[in-house]
Amino acid sequence: MMLFGCIALIAGCGSMGLWLAQRIRRRPEELREFLVALTLLDTEIVWGSTPLPEAFSVLKERTGAPWQSFFSELQKRLERGEPASTAWNEEIVLQSSRFCLKQEDWRVIRDIGKGLGRSDSHEQHKQLQLVSRQLSMLKDQVGIWAEKQAKMWSYLGFLCGVAGVLILI
């Protein structure tokens, strides 16, 4: 019976470590997917002269799970007549818990909302390019950090389980 308890403790702590490692690894993926969405948004605004609700509709169809919901809600809010910057910032607050991004990531993403829908397409293009460069640099830094942290949490989870077993024995 004690053997099963020891195995369960190690497995439980190890799975917690693996879960945390998986969340850490998702952060650079979410940033990468947002960069692709940002490029699509820039293309829709500048070259397609697409209104923002329609541009967000295109983005929701071309992005994955967490971003799809984000852009879908933005589209609905803009169709109801809300200002783009208000809708952008409020959706960040409402949906940030669905993502594995940190506050520093959201700070950069929040900057997009400041000029969204307020200026001409040329100015919005400049702003989207600036944010895109900032996120690209951030993504590179996060990728290196995430790999190290994910390995650490993977090992640490199992090691904590083993330490717990040793303490109980």
C-alpha positions as semicolon CSV with decimal commas, in nm:
position;residue;x (nm);y (nm);z (nm)
1;M;0,000;0,000;0,000
2;M;0,283;0,236;0,084
3;L;0,440;0,162;-0,255
4;F;0,126;0,281;-0,434
5;G;0,124;0,599;-0,225
6;C;0,489;0,669;-0,315
7;I;0,421;0,612;-0,684
8;A;0,111;0,834;-0,668
9;L;0,305;1,115;-0,498
10;I;0,586;1,102;-0,755
11;A;0,338;1,081;-1,044
12;G;0,128;1,368;-0,907
13;C;0,422;1,601;-0,852
14;G;0,576;1,499;-1,185
15;S;0,254;1,564;-1,376
16;M;0,225;1,905;-1,209
17;G;0,578;1,987;-1,323
18;L;0,501;1,868;-1,677
19;W;0,181;2,075;-1,682
20;L;0,373;2,389;-1,580
21;A;0,642;2,314;-1,838
22;Q;0,377;2,280;-2,108
23;R;0,225;2,618;-2,016
24;I;0,570;2,778;-2,031
25;R;0,633;2,628;-2,375
26;R;0,299;2,765;-2,502
27;R;0,400;3,128;-2,442
28;P;0,638;3,158;-2,742
29;E;0,386;2,971;-2,958
30;E;0,111;3,216;-2,865
31;L;0,340;3,511;-2,940
32;R;0,433;3,358;-3,276
33;E;0,067;3,305;-3,365
34;F;-0,015;3,662;-3,265
35;L;0,267;3,791;-3,487
36;V;0,111;3,607;-3,782
37;A;-0,229;3,753;-3,693
38;L;-0,073;4,100;-3,668
39;T;0,073;4,064;-4,016
40;L;-0,267;3,957;-4,148
41;L;-0,432;4,254;-3,975
42;D;-0,176;4,489;-4,127
43;T;-0,241;4,343;-4,472
44;E;-0,617;4,372;-4,434
45;I;-0,599;4,733;-4,312
46;V;-0,334;4,867;-4,552
47;W;-0,371;4,669;-4,873
48;G;-0,730;4,548;-4,848
49;S;-0,874;4,866;-4,695
50;T;-1,093;4,629;-4,497
51;P;-1,306;4,770;-4,215
52;L;-1,194;4,649;-3,872
53;P;-1,493;4,420;-3,800
54;E;-1,433;4,236;-4,127
55;A;-1,057;4,226;-4,066
56;F;-1,117;4,066;-3,726
57;S;-1,351;3,817;-3,893
58;V;-1,067;3,716;-4,125
59;L;-0,831;3,686;-3,828
60;K;-1,067;3,466;-3,628
61;E;-1,088;3,225;-3,922
62;R;-0,711;3,207;-3,968
63;T;-0,592;3,180;-3,608
64;G;-0,590;2,902;-3,351
65;A;-0,781;2,841;-3,030
66;P;-0,704;3,123;-2,787
67;W;-0,664;3,398;-3,047
68;Q;-0,968;3,285;-3,241
69;S;-1,194;3,366;-2,947
70;F;-1,015;3,697;-2,888
71;F;-1,071;3,819;-3,244
72;S;-1,425;3,683;-3,254
73;E;-1,521;3,887;-2,949
74;L;-1,351;4,195;-3,094
75;Q;-1,553;4,156;-3,413
76;K;-1,878;4,132;-3,215
77;R;-1,795;4,440;-3,008
78;L;-1,708;4,650;-3,312
79;E;-2,026;4,542;-3,489
80;R;-2,219;4,668;-3,184
81;G;-2,055;5,008;-3,233
82;E;-1,791;5,011;-2,959
83;P;-1,470;5,207;-3,025
84;A;-1,186;4,982;-3,138
85;S;-0,942;5,094;-2,870
86;T;-1,192;5,036;-2,589
87;A;-1,293;4,696;-2,722
88;W;-0,927;4,595;-2,766
89;N;-0,827;4,687;-2,409
90;E;-1,137;4,536;-2,249
91;E;-1,094;4,207;-2,437
92;I;-0,735;4,189;-2,319
93;V;-0,856;4,222;-1,960
94;L;-1,136;3,969;-2,009
95;Q;-0,942;3,704;-2,199
96;S;-0,587;3,729;-2,066
97;S;-0,647;3,435;-1,832
98;R;-0,696;3,204;-2,133
99;F;-0,343;3,268;-2,250
100;C;0,001;3,176;-2,119
101;L;0,133;3,526;-2,185
102;K;0,283;3,745;-1,914
103;Q;0,203;4,107;-1,831
104;E;0,504;4,232;-2,028
105;D;0,361;4,062;-2,339
106;W;0,018;4,215;-2,281
107;R;0,172;4,560;-2,236
108;V;0,312;4,545;-2,588
109;I;-0,009;4,396;-2,729
110;R;-0,215;4,664;-2,552
111;D;-0,023;4,932;-2,746
112;I;-0,198;4,822;-3,066
113;G;-0,531;4,939;-2,932
114;K;-0,411;5,297;-2,887
115;G;-0,422;5,380;-3,256
116;L;-0,654;5,111;-3,386
117;G;-0,936;5,268;-3,584
118;R;-0,835;5,622;-3,485
119;S;-0,597;5,713;-3,763
120;D;-0,554;5,651;-4,134
121;S;-0,424;5,321;-4,269
122;H;-0,069;5,456;-4,315
123;E;-0,039;5,551;-3,947
124;Q;-0,193;5,222;-3,837
125;H;0,057;5,041;-4,061
126;K;0,346;5,222;-3,888
127;Q;0,212;5,136;-3,546
128;L;0,151;4,770;-3,635
129;Q;0,504;4,743;-3,776
130;L;0,651;4,891;-3,457
131;V;0,458;4,654;-3,233
132;S;0,546;4,366;-3,463
133;R;0,918;4,440;-3,423
134;Q;0,883;4,466;-3,045
135;L;0,695;4,137;-3,026
136;S;0,944;3,967;-3,255
137;M;1,234;4,062;-3,027
138;L;1,031;3,958;-2,723
139;K;0,944;3,625;-2,886
140;D;1,312;3,548;-2,948
141;Q;1,401;3,621;-2,586
142;V;1,104;3,425;-2,457
143;G;1,189;3,122;-2,671
144;I;1,529;3,079;-2,509
145;W;1,391;3,148;-2,160
146;A;1,094;2,913;-2,205
147;E;1,304;2,614;-2,305
148;K;1,526;2,648;-1,999
149;Q;1,234;2,704;-1,762
150;A;1,030;2,417;-1,908
151;K;1,315;2,171;-1,854
152;M;1,364;2,297;-1,501
153;W;0,996;2,256;-1,407
154;S;0,978;1,913;-1,568
155;Y;1,268;1,786;-1,360
156;L;1,167;1,978;-1,050
157;G;0,822;1,822;-1,043
158;F;0,957;1,469;-1,031
159;L;1,234;1,564;-0,791
160;C;0,981;1,718;-0,550
161;G;0,783;1,396;-0,567
162;V;1,093;1,190;-0,484
163;A;1,182;1,432;-0,202
164;G;0,829;1,400;-0,063
165;V;0,857;1,022;-0,068
166;L;1,194;1,036;0,110
167;I;1,052;1,265;0,377
168;L;0,751;1,038;0,434
169;I;0,966;0,724;0,459
